[in-house]
Amino acid sequence: MHAEGGQRIRGEAAIVVLTGAGISVESGLPSFRGAGGLWEGWRLEDVATPEAFARDPITVQRFYDQRRRQLLGEDIRPNAAHLALAELERRWPGEVLIVTQNIDDLHERAGTRNLIHMHGELLKARCTACAAVHPWRSDLSSSHRCAACAGQNRLRPHVVWFGELPLEMDRIYDALAACDLFLAIGTSGQVYPAAGFVETVRATGQAHTVELNLEPSATGSLFAEQRHGPASERVPRFVAELLARSGS
Ligand code: BJW
């Protein structure tokens, strides 16, 4: 760990970890941007905005149906990076909060408990009439009814599209203001407000900031420390260093 920031990180330190699509790539789920990314073959405006859903709900539902089926496939499981973060939460004496932009459930499957899905969850559906949120593991269609209000053709994926407010922002900003270590893992730094978290943390002047990503992200230069390489290698190594430091 970088000497300057690392020295401040003791066992009681509060840690906030932001994760993005890159942490799930080695589990078999594609990231959004770049070659082979999810947006290849789809136009962002056609699948990830409320306007797109209003205009063409069938196409949007199909995009999320495909991803839900993929996520529930037998070959998809948490990788060493998800497991290392769950171990960090179990063993670290201070507070550890994972804030994920991902809508998959791989952090939960790895055993993480203190978790915020700021962009929602693929395995849930939300009623556009009464706002009830339901667990959902199958395809979504206009024939489904909301179990709470019985409205038909009202269910949408429980995800946050462009132009919508991410979830639990008050809790996230409170945690960012109070943390001693901020880690960003597998995110391109192109989507706000998550891309701005590193600046929020730096404004407090307290926390050490670390980026763990395959390559430098759009906001990489704002971090005090950067380590590049695949998450399944970088994250377990970083967590092992932290745990060794705390004596846990
Ligand atoms: C690896 C790896 C490996 C690969 N190991 N690493 C102009 C300026 C600023 C903001 C705006 C603006 N115009 C509009 C906005 C706001 C807009 C925005 O940011 N737009 C940008 C495009 C400019 N944001 C919003 O609208 C948000 N809402 C909002 O701002 O509300 C107002 C507000 C105000 C104040 C406070 C709070 C709110 C909502 C954003 C919703 C984003 N939704 C999506 C879809 C969710 C559902 C779904 O999954 O389909 O969220 S878009 C998509 O991008 C998804 C992701 O969560 C998000 C971020 O992507 P991520 O995770 O970074 O993935 P990638 O693919 O981009 O990067 C992966 C990285 O991993 C890469 O760097 C790889 O190198 C790396 N990698 N393999 C380690 N093995």
py3Dmol code that shows the C-alpha trace and the ligand (Angstrom):
import py3Dmol

protein = """\
ATOM      1  CA  MET A   1       0.000   0.000   0.000  1.00  0.00           C
ATOM      2  CA  HIS A   2       1.114   3.552  -0.743  1.00  0.00           C
ATOM      3  CA  ALA A   3       3.097   4.652   2.321  1.00  0.00           C
ATOM      4  CA  GLU A   4       1.493   8.063   2.841  1.00  0.00           C
ATOM      5  CA  GLY A   5      -2.144   7.006   2.801  1.00  0.00           C
ATOM      6  CA  GLY A   6      -1.586   3.472   3.994  1.00  0.00           C
ATOM      7  CA  GLN A   7      -0.152   4.578   7.320  1.00  0.00           C
ATOM      8  CA  ARG A   8      -3.454   6.209   8.212  1.00  0.00           C
ATOM      9  CA  ILE A   9      -5.409   3.006   7.729  1.00  0.00           C
ATOM     10  CA  ARG A  10      -5.757   1.217  11.040  1.00  0.00           C
ATOM     11  CA  GLY A  11      -8.120  -1.510  12.171  1.00  0.00           C
ATOM     12  CA  GLU A  12     -10.847   0.845  13.338  1.00  0.00           C
ATOM     13  CA  ALA A  13     -10.920   2.740  10.016  1.00  0.00           C
ATOM     14  CA  ALA A  14     -14.231   3.096   8.192  1.00  0.00           C
ATOM     15  CA  ILE A  15     -14.054   1.792   4.626  1.00  0.00           C
ATOM     16  CA  VAL A  16     -16.340   2.563   1.684  1.00  0.00           C
ATOM     17  CA  VAL A  17     -15.940   0.448  -1.459  1.00  0.00           C
ATOM     18  CA  LEU A  18     -17.549   1.507  -4.770  1.00  0.00           C
ATOM     19  CA  THR A  19     -17.809  -1.309  -7.283  1.00  0.00           C
ATOM     20  CA  GLY A  20     -18.679  -1.253 -10.985  1.00  0.00           C
ATOM     21  CA  ALA A  21     -19.195  -3.671 -13.831  1.00  0.00           C
ATOM     22  CA  GLY A  22     -15.469  -4.542 -14.006  1.00  0.00           C
ATOM     23  CA  ILE A  23     -15.649  -6.563 -10.785  1.00  0.00           C
ATOM     24  CA  SER A  24     -18.161  -8.949 -12.367  1.00  0.00           C
ATOM     25  CA  VAL A  25     -16.412  -9.394 -15.743  1.00  0.00           C
ATOM     26  CA  GLU A  26     -14.395 -12.383 -14.509  1.00  0.00           C
ATOM     27  CA  SER A  27     -17.661 -13.922 -13.289  1.00  0.00           C
ATOM     28  CA  GLY A  28     -18.862 -13.939 -16.900  1.00  0.00           C
ATOM     29  CA  LEU A  29     -20.977 -10.754 -16.948  1.00  0.00           C
ATOM     30  CA  PRO A  30     -19.956  -8.146 -19.542  1.00  0.00           C
ATOM     31  CA  SER A  31     -19.150  -4.553 -18.599  1.00  0.00           C
ATOM     32  CA  PHE A  32     -20.951  -1.685 -20.336  1.00  0.00           C
ATOM     33  CA  ARG A  33     -18.312   0.192 -22.264  1.00  0.00           C
ATOM     34  CA  GLY A  34     -15.486  -0.954 -24.502  1.00  0.00           C
ATOM     35  CA  ALA A  35     -15.101  -3.931 -26.833  1.00  0.00           C
ATOM     36  CA  GLY A  36     -17.563  -6.708 -26.062  1.00  0.00           C
ATOM     37  CA  GLY A  37     -19.414  -4.361 -23.710  1.00  0.00           C
ATOM     38  CA  LEU A  38     -23.155  -4.490 -23.097  1.00  0.00           C
ATOM     39  CA  TRP A  39     -23.897  -1.388 -25.134  1.00  0.00           C
ATOM     40  CA  GLU A  40     -22.421  -3.067 -28.219  1.00  0.00           C
ATOM     41  CA  GLY A  41     -25.439  -3.826 -30.346  1.00  0.00           C
ATOM     42  CA  TRP A  42     -27.722  -1.621 -28.212  1.00  0.00           C
ATOM     43  CA  ARG A  43     -28.029   2.140 -28.213  1.00  0.00           C
ATOM     44  CA  LEU A  44     -27.971   3.528 -24.703  1.00  0.00           C
ATOM     45  CA  GLU A  45     -30.945   5.776 -25.424  1.00  0.00           C
ATOM     46  CA  ASP A  46     -32.932   2.709 -26.557  1.00  0.00           C
ATOM     47  CA  VAL A  47     -32.564   0.677 -23.366  1.00  0.00           C
ATOM     48  CA  ALA A  48     -31.412   2.715 -20.361  1.00  0.00           C
ATOM     49  CA  THR A  49     -33.668   5.749 -20.128  1.00  0.00           C
ATOM     50  CA  PRO A  50     -37.251   6.189 -18.892  1.00  0.00           C
ATOM     51  CA  GLU A  51     -38.071   7.716 -22.276  1.00  0.00           C
ATOM     52  CA  ALA A  52     -36.958   4.516 -24.025  1.00  0.00           C
ATOM     53  CA  PHE A  53     -39.175   2.443 -21.732  1.00  0.00           C
ATOM     54  CA  ALA A  54     -42.170   4.689 -22.413  1.00  0.00           C
ATOM     55  CA  ARG A  55     -41.524   4.537 -26.175  1.00  0.00           C
ATOM     56  CA  ASP A  56     -40.698   0.851 -26.560  1.00  0.00           C
ATOM     57  CA  PRO A  57     -41.210  -1.185 -23.373  1.00  0.00           C
ATOM     58  CA  ILE A  58     -40.902  -4.516 -25.184  1.00  0.00           C
ATOM     59  CA  THR A  59     -37.332  -3.819 -26.377  1.00  0.00           C
ATOM     60  CA  VAL A  60     -36.284  -2.579 -22.935  1.00  0.00           C
ATOM     61  CA  GLN A  61     -37.868  -5.553 -21.158  1.00  0.00           C
ATOM     62  CA  ARG A  62     -36.139  -7.898 -23.628  1.00  0.00           C
ATOM     63  CA  PHE A  63     -32.740  -6.327 -22.851  1.00  0.00           C
ATOM     64  CA  TYR A  64     -33.255  -6.908 -19.118  1.00  0.00           C
ATOM     65  CA  ASP A  65     -34.851 -10.346 -19.615  1.00  0.00           C
ATOM     66  CA  GLN A  66     -31.693 -11.475 -21.439  1.00  0.00           C
ATOM     67  CA  ARG A  67     -29.449 -10.159 -18.691  1.00  0.00           C
ATOM     68  CA  ARG A  68     -31.623 -11.697 -15.931  1.00  0.00           C
ATOM     69  CA  ARG A  69     -31.467 -15.104 -17.642  1.00  0.00           C
ATOM     70  CA  GLN A  70     -27.706 -14.768 -18.018  1.00  0.00           C
ATOM     71  CA  LEU A  71     -27.271 -13.806 -14.341  1.00  0.00           C
ATOM     72  CA  LEU A  72     -29.274 -16.874 -13.268  1.00  0.00           C
ATOM     73  CA  GLY A  73     -27.198 -19.199 -15.452  1.00  0.00           C
ATOM     74  CA  GLU A  74     -25.361 -22.040 -13.712  1.00  0.00           C
ATOM     75  CA  ASP A  75     -21.958 -20.757 -14.799  1.00  0.00           C
ATOM     76  CA  ILE A  76     -22.324 -17.318 -13.157  1.00  0.00           C
ATOM     77  CA  ARG A  77     -20.864 -17.103  -9.673  1.00  0.00           C
ATOM     78  CA  PRO A  78     -18.908 -14.616  -7.523  1.00  0.00           C
ATOM     79  CA  ASN A  79     -15.197 -14.429  -8.276  1.00  0.00           C
ATOM     80  CA  ALA A  80     -12.198 -13.947  -5.987  1.00  0.00           C
ATOM     81  CA  ALA A  81     -12.755 -10.172  -5.840  1.00  0.00           C
ATOM     82  CA  HIS A  82     -16.344 -10.468  -4.544  1.00  0.00           C
ATOM     83  CA  LEU A  83     -15.221 -13.109  -2.051  1.00  0.00           C
ATOM     84  CA  ALA A  84     -12.308 -10.992  -0.804  1.00  0.00           C
ATOM     85  CA  LEU A  85     -14.630  -8.028  -0.125  1.00  0.00           C
ATOM     86  CA  ALA A  86     -17.001 -10.283   1.823  1.00  0.00           C
ATOM     87  CA  GLU A  87     -14.043 -11.536   3.857  1.00  0.00           C
ATOM     88  CA  LEU A  88     -12.969  -7.937   4.485  1.00  0.00           C
ATOM     89  CA  GLU A  89     -16.420  -7.145   5.877  1.00  0.00           C
ATOM     90  CA  ARG A  90     -16.327 -10.234   8.126  1.00  0.00           C
ATOM     91  CA  ARG A  91     -12.847  -9.650   9.521  1.00  0.00           C
ATOM     92  CA  TRP A  92     -12.242  -5.895   9.497  1.00  0.00           C
ATOM     93  CA  PRO A  93     -12.836  -4.413  12.970  1.00  0.00           C
ATOM     94  CA  GLY A  94     -14.236  -1.130  11.582  1.00  0.00           C
ATOM     95  CA  GLU A  95     -17.233  -0.380   9.360  1.00  0.00           C
ATOM     96  CA  VAL A  96     -17.155  -1.651   5.767  1.00  0.00           C
ATOM     97  CA  LEU A  97     -19.848  -0.467   3.329  1.00  0.00           C
ATOM     98  CA  ILE A  98     -20.000  -1.730  -0.251  1.00  0.00           C
ATOM     99  CA  VAL A  99     -21.776   0.628  -2.662  1.00  0.00           C
ATOM    100  CA  THR A 100     -22.302  -1.125  -5.947  1.00  0.00           C
ATOM    101  CA  GLN A 101     -23.421   0.304  -9.268  1.00  0.00           C
ATOM    102  CA  ASN A 102     -24.043  -3.265 -10.400  1.00  0.00           C
ATOM    103  CA  ILE A 103     -27.527  -4.699 -10.608  1.00  0.00           C
ATOM    104  CA  ASP A 104     -26.290  -8.299 -10.300  1.00  0.00           C
ATOM    105  CA  ASP A 105     -26.416 -10.122  -6.958  1.00  0.00           C
ATOM    106  CA  LEU A 106     -22.828 -11.408  -6.870  1.00  0.00           C
ATOM    107  CA  HIS A 107     -21.844  -9.426  -3.757  1.00  0.00           C
ATOM    108  CA  GLU A 108     -24.763 -10.985  -1.848  1.00  0.00           C
ATOM    109  CA  ARG A 109     -23.889 -14.462  -3.125  1.00  0.00           C
ATOM    110  CA  ALA A 110     -20.306 -13.925  -1.926  1.00  0.00           C
ATOM    111  CA  GLY A 111     -21.614 -13.138   1.577  1.00  0.00           C
ATOM    112  CA  THR A 112     -21.505  -9.321   1.698  1.00  0.00           C
ATOM    113  CA  ARG A 113     -24.215  -7.917   3.985  1.00  0.00           C
ATOM    114  CA  ASN A 114     -23.620  -4.175   4.326  1.00  0.00           C
ATOM    115  CA  LEU A 115     -24.438  -3.313   0.714  1.00  0.00           C
ATOM    116  CA  ILE A 116     -26.190  -0.574  -1.233  1.00  0.00           C
ATOM    117  CA  HIS A 117     -27.322  -1.166  -4.829  1.00  0.00           C
ATOM    118  CA  MET A 118     -27.317   2.451  -5.971  1.00  0.00           C
ATOM    119  CA  HIS A 119     -28.489   1.559  -9.520  1.00  0.00           C
ATOM    120  CA  GLY A 120     -31.051  -1.013  -8.387  1.00  0.00           C
ATOM    121  CA  GLU A 121     -31.302  -4.785  -8.700  1.00  0.00           C
ATOM    122  CA  LEU A 122     -31.974  -6.980 -11.721  1.00  0.00           C
ATOM    123  CA  LEU A 123     -33.752  -9.623  -9.623  1.00  0.00           C
ATOM    124  CA  LYS A 124     -36.454  -7.188  -8.531  1.00  0.00           C
ATOM    125  CA  ALA A 125     -39.381  -5.541 -10.339  1.00  0.00           C
ATOM    126  CA  ARG A 126     -40.998  -2.263  -9.371  1.00  0.00           C
ATOM    127  CA  CYS A 127     -44.595  -1.170  -9.870  1.00  0.00           C
ATOM    128  CA  THR A 128     -44.818   2.148 -11.715  1.00  0.00           C
ATOM    129  CA  ALA A 129     -48.272   2.713 -10.163  1.00  0.00           C
ATOM    130  CA  CYS A 130     -47.760   1.999  -6.447  1.00  0.00           C
ATOM    131  CA  ALA A 131     -43.900   1.783  -6.220  1.00  0.00           C
ATOM    132  CA  ALA A 132     -43.994  -1.652  -4.546  1.00  0.00           C
ATOM    133  CA  VAL A 133     -40.807  -3.646  -5.180  1.00  0.00           C
ATOM    134  CA  HIS A 134     -41.069  -7.402  -5.728  1.00  0.00           C
ATOM    135  CA  PRO A 135     -38.457 -10.162  -6.022  1.00  0.00           C
ATOM    136  CA  TRP A 136     -38.377 -11.171  -9.706  1.00  0.00           C
ATOM    137  CA  ARG A 137     -36.495 -14.044 -11.367  1.00  0.00           C
ATOM    138  CA  SER A 138     -38.377 -14.608 -14.635  1.00  0.00           C
ATOM    139  CA  ASP A 139     -39.047 -12.572 -17.779  1.00  0.00           C
ATOM    140  CA  LEU A 140     -41.218  -9.479 -17.306  1.00  0.00           C
ATOM    141  CA  SER A 141     -44.146  -8.825 -19.621  1.00  0.00           C
ATOM    142  CA  SER A 142     -47.184  -6.597 -19.902  1.00  0.00           C
ATOM    143  CA  SER A 143     -49.432  -9.458 -18.720  1.00  0.00           C
ATOM    144  CA  HIS A 144     -47.922  -9.474 -15.223  1.00  0.00           C
ATOM    145  CA  ARG A 145     -49.816  -7.870 -12.343  1.00  0.00           C
ATOM    146  CA  CYS A 146     -48.375  -6.089  -9.347  1.00  0.00           C
ATOM    147  CA  ALA A 147     -48.960  -8.261  -6.267  1.00  0.00           C
ATOM    148  CA  ALA A 148     -49.532  -5.142  -4.146  1.00  0.00           C
ATOM    149  CA  CYS A 149     -52.019  -3.053  -6.182  1.00  0.00           C
ATOM    150  CA  ALA A 150     -53.084  -5.626  -8.829  1.00  0.00           C
ATOM    151  CA  GLY A 151     -52.275  -3.147 -11.598  1.00  0.00           C
ATOM    152  CA  GLN A 152     -51.563  -4.860 -14.909  1.00  0.00           C
ATOM    153  CA  ASN A 153     -48.765  -3.821 -17.255  1.00  0.00           C
ATOM    154  CA  ARG A 154     -47.193  -1.639 -14.540  1.00  0.00           C
ATOM    155  CA  LEU A 155     -44.053  -3.597 -13.641  1.00  0.00           C
ATOM    156  CA  ARG A 156     -40.608  -2.441 -14.770  1.00  0.00           C
ATOM    157  CA  PRO A 157     -37.098  -3.594 -13.872  1.00  0.00           C
ATOM    158  CA  HIS A 158     -36.050  -2.162 -10.490  1.00  0.00           C
ATOM    159  CA  VAL A 159     -33.047  -0.358 -11.985  1.00  0.00           C
ATOM    160  CA  VAL A 160     -31.912   3.267 -12.217  1.00  0.00           C
ATOM    161  CA  TRP A 161     -31.802   4.671 -15.737  1.00  0.00           C
ATOM    162  CA  PHE A 162     -30.152   7.876 -16.956  1.00  0.00           C
ATOM    163  CA  GLY A 163     -32.031  10.899 -15.688  1.00  0.00           C
ATOM    164  CA  GLU A 164     -33.363   9.016 -12.639  1.00  0.00           C
ATOM    165  CA  LEU A 165     -32.174   9.435  -9.068  1.00  0.00           C
ATOM    166  CA  PRO A 166     -29.828   6.720  -7.794  1.00  0.00           C
ATOM    167  CA  LEU A 167     -30.954   4.974  -4.599  1.00  0.00           C
ATOM    168  CA  GLU A 168     -29.994   5.678  -0.976  1.00  0.00           C
ATOM    169  CA  MET A 169     -27.872   8.723  -1.828  1.00  0.00           C
ATOM    170  CA  ASP A 170     -28.181  10.271   1.648  1.00  0.00           C
ATOM    171  CA  ARG A 171     -26.780   7.147   3.272  1.00  0.00           C
ATOM    172  CA  ILE A 172     -23.981   6.985   0.684  1.00  0.00           C
ATOM    173  CA  TYR A 173     -22.907  10.616   1.120  1.00  0.00           C
ATOM    174  CA  ASP A 174     -22.958  10.233   4.929  1.00  0.00           C
ATOM    175  CA  ALA A 175     -20.665   7.203   4.633  1.00  0.00           C
ATOM    176  CA  LEU A 176     -18.334   8.984   2.159  1.00  0.00           C
ATOM    177  CA  ALA A 177     -17.997  11.962   4.492  1.00  0.00           C
ATOM    178  CA  ALA A 178     -17.123   9.710   7.431  1.00  0.00           C
ATOM    179  CA  CYS A 179     -14.798   7.184   5.774  1.00  0.00           C
ATOM    180  CA  ASP A 180     -11.041   6.811   6.205  1.00  0.00           C
ATOM    181  CA  LEU A 181     -10.479   4.710   3.093  1.00  0.00           C
ATOM    182  CA  PHE A 182     -12.347   4.909  -0.223  1.00  0.00           C
ATOM    183  CA  LEU A 183     -11.793   2.161  -2.777  1.00  0.00           C
ATOM    184  CA  ALA A 184     -13.188   2.227  -6.325  1.00  0.00           C
ATOM    185  CA  ILE A 185     -13.100  -1.124  -8.122  1.00  0.00           C
ATOM    186  CA  GLY A 186     -13.892  -1.913 -11.775  1.00  0.00           C
ATOM    187  CA  THR A 187     -15.655   1.284 -12.757  1.00  0.00           C
ATOM    188  CA  SER A 188     -14.884   3.532 -15.734  1.00  0.00           C
ATOM    189  CA  GLY A 189     -15.616   6.786 -13.878  1.00  0.00           C
ATOM    190  CA  GLN A 190     -17.920   7.952 -16.652  1.00  0.00           C
ATOM    191  CA  VAL A 191     -21.302   7.887 -14.944  1.00  0.00           C
ATOM    192  CA  TYR A 192     -22.320  10.378 -12.267  1.00  0.00           C
ATOM    193  CA  PRO A 193     -22.932  10.722  -9.391  1.00  0.00           C
ATOM    194  CA  ALA A 194     -20.733   7.640  -8.677  1.00  0.00           C
ATOM    195  CA  ALA A 195     -17.855   9.093 -10.728  1.00  0.00           C
ATOM    196  CA  GLY A 196     -17.854  12.107  -8.411  1.00  0.00           C
ATOM    197  CA  PHE A 197     -17.515  10.142  -5.161  1.00  0.00           C
ATOM    198  CA  VAL A 198     -13.721  10.396  -5.175  1.00  0.00           C
ATOM    199  CA  GLU A 199     -13.963  14.199  -5.235  1.00  0.00           C
ATOM    200  CA  THR A 200     -16.539  14.144  -2.436  1.00  0.00           C
ATOM    201  CA  VAL A 201     -14.163  12.067  -0.332  1.00  0.00           C
ATOM    202  CA  ARG A 202     -11.160  14.252  -1.157  1.00  0.00           C
ATOM    203  CA  ALA A 203     -13.104  17.344  -0.123  1.00  0.00           C
ATOM    204  CA  THR A 204     -13.232  16.001   3.451  1.00  0.00           C
ATOM    205  CA  GLY A 205      -9.415  15.794   3.444  1.00  0.00           C
ATOM    206  CA  GLN A 206      -9.521  12.694   5.643  1.00  0.00           C
ATOM    207  CA  ALA A 207      -9.640   9.562   3.581  1.00  0.00           C
ATOM    208  CA  HIS A 208      -7.063   7.682   1.554  1.00  0.00           C
ATOM    209  CA  THR A 209      -8.385   6.987  -1.976  1.00  0.00           C
ATOM    210  CA  VAL A 210      -7.471   3.951  -4.060  1.00  0.00           C
ATOM    211  CA  GLU A 211      -8.518   2.874  -7.544  1.00  0.00           C
ATOM    212  CA  LEU A 212      -8.305  -0.824  -8.440  1.00  0.00           C
ATOM    213  CA  ASN A 213      -9.144  -1.185 -12.118  1.00  0.00           C
ATOM    214  CA  LEU A 214      -7.994  -3.025 -15.196  1.00  0.00           C
ATOM    215  CA  GLU A 215      -6.714   0.270 -16.615  1.00  0.00           C
ATOM    216  CA  PRO A 216      -6.726   3.941 -15.541  1.00  0.00           C
ATOM    217  CA  SER A 217     -10.340   5.151 -15.454  1.00  0.00           C
ATOM    218  CA  ALA A 218     -11.616   8.580 -16.541  1.00  0.00           C
ATOM    219  CA  THR A 219     -11.192   9.780 -12.940  1.00  0.00           C
ATOM    220  CA  GLY A 220      -8.103   7.695 -12.112  1.00  0.00           C
ATOM    221  CA  SER A 221      -5.788  10.675 -11.652  1.00  0.00           C
ATOM    222  CA  LEU A 222      -7.965  11.915  -8.771  1.00  0.00           C
ATOM    223  CA  PHE A 223      -7.058   8.911  -6.618  1.00  0.00           C
ATOM    224  CA  ALA A 224      -4.057   9.026  -4.272  1.00  0.00           C
ATOM    225  CA  GLU A 225      -3.174   5.466  -5.265  1.00  0.00           C
ATOM    226  CA  GLN A 226      -3.930   3.398  -8.376  1.00  0.00           C
ATOM    227  CA  ARG A 227      -3.363  -0.287  -8.983  1.00  0.00           C
ATOM    228  CA  HIS A 228      -4.115  -1.731 -12.385  1.00  0.00           C
ATOM    229  CA  GLY A 229      -4.924  -5.302 -13.340  1.00  0.00           C
ATOM    230  CA  PRO A 230      -7.791  -7.774 -13.138  1.00  0.00           C
ATOM    231  CA  ALA A 231     -10.018  -7.439 -10.074  1.00  0.00           C
ATOM    232  CA  SER A 232      -9.726 -11.150  -9.218  1.00  0.00           C
ATOM    233  CA  GLU A 233      -5.995 -10.580  -8.563  1.00  0.00           C
ATOM    234  CA  ARG A 234      -5.790  -6.974  -7.373  1.00  0.00           C
ATOM    235  CA  VAL A 235      -8.662  -7.057  -4.885  1.00  0.00           C
ATOM    236  CA  PRO A 236      -7.667 -10.177  -2.879  1.00  0.00           C
ATOM    237  CA  ARG A 237      -4.084  -8.870  -2.675  1.00  0.00           C
ATOM    238  CA  PHE A 238      -5.202  -5.452  -1.454  1.00  0.00           C
ATOM    239  CA  VAL A 239      -7.599  -6.978   1.093  1.00  0.00           C
ATOM    240  CA  ALA A 240      -4.854  -9.297   2.384  1.00  0.00           C
ATOM    241  CA  GLU A 241      -2.593  -6.271   2.911  1.00  0.00           C
ATOM    242  CA  LEU A 242      -5.328  -4.434   4.798  1.00  0.00           C
ATOM    243  CA  LEU A 243      -6.109  -7.397   7.025  1.00  0.00           C
ATOM    244  CA  ALA A 244      -2.412  -7.983   7.746  1.00  0.00           C
ATOM    245  CA  ARG A 245      -2.112  -4.322   8.729  1.00  0.00           C
ATOM    246  CA  SER A 246      -5.035  -4.545  11.159  1.00  0.00           C
ATOM    247  CA  GLY A 247      -3.824  -7.838  12.637  1.00  0.00           C
ATOM    248  CA  SER A 248      -7.297  -9.347  12.030  1.00  0.00           C
TER     249      SER A 248
END
"""
ligand_1 = """\
80
BJW
C -12.083 -4.373 -15.043
C -12.106 -5.664 -15.460
C -11.542 -6.585 -14.606
C -13.005 -4.554 -16.986
N -11.015 -6.184 -13.458
N -11.543 -3.978 -13.891
C -23.014 15.598 -17.729
C -22.087 15.668 -16.699
C -22.267 14.972 -15.524
C -23.380 14.185 -15.336
C -24.307 14.123 -16.345
C -24.134 14.817 -17.530
N -25.195 14.557 -18.332
C -26.009 13.704 -17.677
C -25.478 13.423 -16.480
C -26.005 12.521 -15.448
C -25.956 11.061 -15.858
C -24.543 10.724 -16.328
O -23.633 10.449 -15.574
N -24.330 10.699 -17.639
C -22.997 10.416 -18.191
C -23.132 9.514 -19.377
C -22.331 11.753 -18.487
N -26.270 10.322 -14.653
C -27.519 10.068 -14.309
O -28.477 10.369 -15.023
C -27.728 9.421 -12.965
N -28.684 10.158 -12.213
C -28.425 11.403 -11.801
O -27.361 11.988 -12.059
O -29.421 11.955 -11.042
C -29.209 13.296 -10.542
C -28.464 13.327 -9.237
C -28.007 14.527 -8.767
C -27.319 14.572 -7.555
C -27.115 13.439 -6.813
C -27.589 12.278 -7.280
C -28.243 12.208 -8.499
C -28.261 8.007 -13.129
C -27.238 7.091 -13.735
C -27.853 5.728 -13.982
C -26.874 4.774 -14.664
N -27.555 3.614 -15.057
C -26.789 2.509 -15.641
C -27.779 1.409 -16.040
C -28.294 0.708 -14.765
C -29.097 -0.494 -15.057
C -28.340 -1.506 -15.884
O -27.385 -2.129 -15.401
O -28.734 -1.698 -17.053
O -25.842 2.025 -14.688
S -25.762 3.004 -17.029
C -24.429 1.922 -16.647
O -23.231 2.697 -16.310
C -24.844 1.203 -15.343
C -23.544 1.202 -14.580
O -23.827 0.994 -13.191
C -22.962 2.534 -14.916
C -21.476 2.638 -14.649
O -20.771 1.740 -15.442
P -19.444 1.036 -14.841
O -19.845 0.143 -13.741
O -18.432 2.044 -14.557
O -19.046 0.086 -16.059
P -18.137 0.418 -17.357
O -18.411 -0.645 -18.347
O -18.318 1.798 -17.816
O -16.639 0.303 -16.828
C -16.103 -0.944 -16.396
C -14.668 -0.706 -15.957
O -14.167 -1.940 -15.468
C -13.728 -0.228 -17.073
O -12.930 0.857 -16.609
C -12.834 -1.442 -17.336
O -11.501 -1.095 -17.672
C -12.865 -2.144 -16.005
N -12.695 -3.589 -16.087
N -12.701 -5.688 -16.743
C -11.043 -4.843 -13.162
N -11.489 -7.890 -14.969
"""
view = py3Dmol.view(width=600, height=400)
view.addModel(protein, "pdb")
view.setStyle({"model": 0}, {"cartoon": {"style": "trace"}})
view.addModel(ligand_1, "xyz")
view.setStyle({"model": 1}, {"stick": {}})
view.zoomTo()
view.show()
